[in-house]
């Protein structure tokens, strides 16, 4: 199965053009069951063949192992790959849970140097603060990131899980190219302030978990069949009565997919792509495809346009989802709205 070559989109008003869909690489290393490095490398090659140019990682994923996995691929295709990585979530080796969030100047620099070394490159294309450190003024964090830009170690800056007012504060210190937060048919809290502010400032929106961590694919097994180390077992919307309620909501997505000879995942991604027109900004989903076949399926969603009737049928779903995205929502923008 071949995928159409993705069209390109601008990453914000002043950013570069990248493929209209990126690849979230977190699952190659942990969180969603056992890792398969050979399959990951095959998927990376399939992504590049399909026109994916934005590859998203973080120092958190696999305690740095995800960056090390991507390093050889990035170096081999440096002129084609737009590499995004992140800092700010602190986790001790061997721990699955986070210890804290840090955004102080010294830590920003320490993390950037470590990521560059693991990746084996001289410059990070897009560097995100993974979460906001509540103990450090946002101006200090972004100011430290801006120093990295001036030194040529970073090209563009991004933030994750910030509110509209926080984005405005950061953008006044240094232009922010991209805001990355969870956005999908089942998670729409970012539309409160983050999306309209990003549209106003010309900031691109990179949507992580655009398929609801697999829920919107319609293929996710119930929690009893997930790997014991699967992070979704700690997330309320995937367990108990929440899971049963949320799986039932897929009926509407499946019905539209069947009518359009598409997959539920393609419908969910097409919905996100159409947010660009509706909200007036670049919206770039980064599904975490772990297999080449899924990568190609997902890329094909860029050629699908939903009708007004289909959009209307999907509109009520997010309000009916039960269970929070994380067991602890304190570090998300939703907690600060």
C-alpha positions in Angstrom: 0.0 0.0 0.0 1.5 3.3 -1.0 0.6 6.7 0.5 0.2 9.9 -1.4 3.1 12.4 -0.9 1.9 14.9 1.7 1.4 18.5 0.7 3.5 21.0 2.6 2.2 23.6 5.1 3.8 26.6 6.7 4.9 26.1 10.3 3.5 29.4 11.5 3.7 32.8 9.8 7.5 32.9 9.7 8.4 29.3 10.0 9.5 26.8 7.3 7.2 24.6 5.2 6.9 21.0 6.4 4.8 18.0 5.4 1.2 18.5 6.4 1.4 15.6 8.9 4.2 14.8 11.2 5.3 11.7 13.0 5.2 11.4 16.8 8.1 9.1 17.7 7.5 8.5 21.4 5.9 5.1 21.0 9.1 3.7 19.4 10.7 3.6 22.8 8.1 3.1 25.5 4.6 3.9 26.9 2.6 1.7 24.5 4.1 -1.7 24.9 7.3 -3.4 23.9 9.7 -1.5 21.6 10.7 -2.8 18.1 13.7 -0.8 16.9 13.9 -2.5 13.5 10.2 -1.8 12.8 10.7 1.8 14.0 13.5 2.4 11.5 11.3 0.9 8.7 8.5 3.3 9.7 10.8 6.3 9.7 11.8 5.5 6.1 8.2 5.0 5.1 7.4 8.4 6.7 10.0 10.2 4.7 8.9 8.4 1.5 5.3 9.7 2.2 6.4 13.3 2.5 6.6 13.5 6.4 9.4 15.9 7.3 8.6 16.8 10.9 9.7 14.1 13.3 8.9 14.7 17.0 10.8 13.4 20.0 11.8 14.4 23.5 14.5 13.8 26.0 11.8 12.2 28.2 11.0 9.4 25.8 13.0 6.3 26.9 15.2 8.4 29.1 16.9 9.8 26.0 16.8 6.5 24.0 14.3 7.9 21.6 16.6 10.6 20.5 19.5 8.1 20.2 17.2 5.9 18.0 16.4 8.9 15.7 20.0 10.2 15.5 21.3 8.0 12.7 18.1 8.6 10.6 18.2 12.3 11.1 21.9 12.6 10.2 21.4 10.4 7.1 18.6 12.7 5.9 19.5 16.0 7.5 18.4 18.1 4.5 14.9 16.6 4.5 14.2 16.1 8.2 12.8 18.8 10.4 13.6 17.6 13.9 11.6 18.6 17.0 12.6 17.7 20.5 11.7 18.8 24.0 13.0 19.4 27.5 11.5 20.2 30.9 10.0 17.0 32.3 12.3 15.5 34.9 12.3 11.7 35.5 14.8 9.7 37.3 16.3 6.7 35.5 14.2 3.6 35.9 11.0 5.6 36.9 7.9 5.6 34.7 6.4 8.6 36.5 7.6 12.2 36.4 9.6 13.7 39.2 9.0 17.4 38.4 9.0 20.0 35.7 12.0 22.4 35.3 12.3 25.5 33.2 15.2 27.4 34.8 17.9 28.8 32.6 20.6 26.3 33.6 18.4 23.3 33.0 17.3 24.6 29.6 20.9 24.8 28.5 21.9 21.5 30.1 19.1 19.6 28.3 19.8 21.2 24.9 23.4 20.2 25.0 22.5 16.6 26.0 19.9 16.3 23.2 22.3 17.6 20.6 24.9 15.0 21.8 22.4 12.1 21.7 21.1 13.1 18.3 24.6 13.7 16.9 23.6 17.0 15.3 24.7 20.7 15.6 21.3 22.3 15.6 17.8 21.4 16.7 15.2 22.6 14.2 12.3 23.1 16.8 12.9 23.1 20.5 9.9 22.9 22.8 9.5 23.4 26.5 7.6 20.2 27.3 5.6 21.7 30.1 5.6 25.0 32.0 7.5 25.1 35.2 5.2 26.9 37.7 8.2 27.9 39.9 10.0 29.8 37.1 8.7 32.9 35.2 7.9 31.9 31.7 10.0 34.8 30.5 13.1 33.2 32.0 12.4 29.9 30.3 11.8 31.4 26.9 14.7 33.8 27.4 17.0 30.9 27.9 15.6 29.1 24.8 16.2 32.3 22.8 19.8 32.3 23.8 20.1 28.9 22.2 18.7 30.4 19.0 21.2 33.2 19.0 24.0 30.7 19.5 22.8 28.6 16.5 22.0 25.6 18.6 18.2 25.9 17.9 16.4 27.3 14.9 12.8 27.7 16.2 11.0 27.7 19.6 7.9 25.9 20.7 5.8 25.4 23.8 3.6 22.5 24.9 0.4 22.6 27.0 0.2 26.4 27.5 -2.8 28.6 27.7 -3.5 31.5 25.3 -2.3 34.1 27.8 0.9 32.1 28.5 1.5 31.8 24.7 1.2 35.6 24.4 3.6 36.2 27.2 6.2 33.9 25.7 5.8 35.3 22.2 6.6 38.8 23.5 10.0 37.4 24.6 10.9 35.6 21.4 8.7 34.5 18.4 7.1 31.1 19.1 6.8 29.0 15.9 4.6 26.2 17.2 2.4 25.3 20.1 2.0 21.6 20.8 -0.9 20.3 22.8 -3.3 17.4 22.7 -6.1 18.1 20.2 -8.5 15.5 18.7 -12.1 14.7 18.2 -12.2 13.6 21.8 -10.0 16.4 23.4 -10.9 19.9 22.5 -10.1 22.0 25.6 -7.4 23.9 23.6 -10.1 25.7 21.7 -10.9 27.8 24.7 -7.9 30.1 24.5 -4.8 28.4 23.0 -6.1 28.0 19.5 -7.5 31.5 19.0 -4.4 33.1 20.4 -2.1 30.9 18.2 -4.2 32.0 15.2 -3.9 35.6 16.2 -0.1 35.4 16.6 0.6 33.3 13.6 1.7 30.3 15.6 1.3 26.8 14.1 -0.6 24.2 16.2 1.0 20.8 16.4 -1.6 18.3 17.6 -0.3 15.5 19.7 -2.4 12.3 20.3 -4.6 13.3 17.4 -6.0 9.7 17.5 -6.7 9.8 21.2 -3.7 7.4 22.0 -5.3 4.8 19.7 -8.9 5.2 20.9 -10.0 6.9 17.7 -8.5 4.2 15.5 -11.3 1.9 16.5 -8.8 -1.0 16.8 -7.6 -0.4 20.4 -8.3 -3.5 22.6 -9.9 -3.2 26.0 -7.6 -2.5 28.9 -7.5 -6.2 29.9 -5.6 -6.9 26.7 -3.1 -4.1 26.9 0.5 -4.8 27.8 1.1 -4.5 31.6 3.6 -1.6 30.9 1.2 0.3 28.7 0.8 3.9 30.0 -2.9 4.0 29.0 -3.7 1.7 32.0 -3.0 4.7 34.2 -5.2 7.1 32.2 -8.8 7.3 33.4 -10.5 7.4 30.0 -9.1 4.0 29.1 -10.3 2.1 32.1 -13.6 0.9 33.7 -16.9 2.6 32.9 -15.0 5.5 31.2 -13.6 3.1 28.6 -17.0 1.6 27.9 -18.6 5.0 27.4 -15.8 6.3 25.2 -15.7 3.2 23.0 -19.4 3.5 22.4 -18.8 7.0 21.0 -16.9 5.5 18.2 -20.1 4.4 16.5 -20.5 7.8 14.8 -16.9 7.8 13.6 -17.1 4.3 12.3 -20.4 5.0 10.5 -18.8 8.0 8.7 -15.7 6.0 7.9 -17.7 3.1 6.4 -19.7 5.5 4.2 -16.5 7.2 3.0 -14.6 3.8 2.5 -12.0 5.2 5.0 -10.7 4.1 8.4 -11.9 5.8 11.7 -8.3 7.1 12.1 -8.5 8.8 8.7 -11.8 10.4 9.7 -10.3 11.7 13.0 -7.3 13.1 11.2 -9.3 14.7 8.4 -11.4 16.4 11.1 -8.2 17.9 12.5 -6.8 19.0 9.2 -10.1 20.9 8.6 -9.6 22.8 11.8 -6.9 24.8 9.9 -9.6 26.4 7.8 -12.1 26.7 10.6 -9.7 28.4 13.0 -7.4 30.2 10.6 -4.0 28.6 11.5 -1.8 25.7 10.5 -2.9 22.6 12.3 -0.3 19.8 12.0 -1.2 16.4 13.6 1.6 14.1 14.7 0.1 10.6 14.9 2.4 8.1 16.6 2.3 5.5 13.9 4.5 2.6 14.7 4.1 0.5 11.6 4.6 1.5 7.9 1.1 0.4 6.9 -0.5 2.6 9.6 1.8 5.5 8.6 0.6 5.3 5.0 -3.1 4.9 6.0 -2.8 8.0 8.2 -1.0 10.0 5.5 -3.9 9.4 3.2 -6.2 11.4 5.5 -4.8 14.6 4.0 -6.7 13.9 0.8 -10.1 13.5 2.6 -12.5 16.4 3.1 -15.5 15.9 5.4 -18.8 17.3 4.5 -20.7 19.9 6.6 -23.1 17.1 7.6 -20.3 14.8 8.7 -18.6 17.6 10.7 -22.0 18.3 12.4 -22.3 14.7 13.4 -18.9 14.7 14.9 -19.3 18.0 16.7 -20.9 16.7 20.0 -18.5 13.8 20.6 -15.9 15.6 22.7 -18.5 16.8 25.2 -19.6 13.2 25.8 -16.1 11.8 26.5 -15.7 10.8 30.1 -12.4 10.5 32.1 -9.5 12.8 32.1 -6.6 12.6 29.6 -4.1 12.0 32.5 -4.6 10.8 36.0 -2.9 14.0 37.1 -3.9 17.0 34.9 -2.0 19.5 37.0 0.8 20.2 34.3 -1.7 20.7 31.4 -3.0 23.9 30.1 -6.6 22.7 31.0 -5.7 23.0 34.7 -4.7 26.7 34.3 -7.6 27.9 32.1 
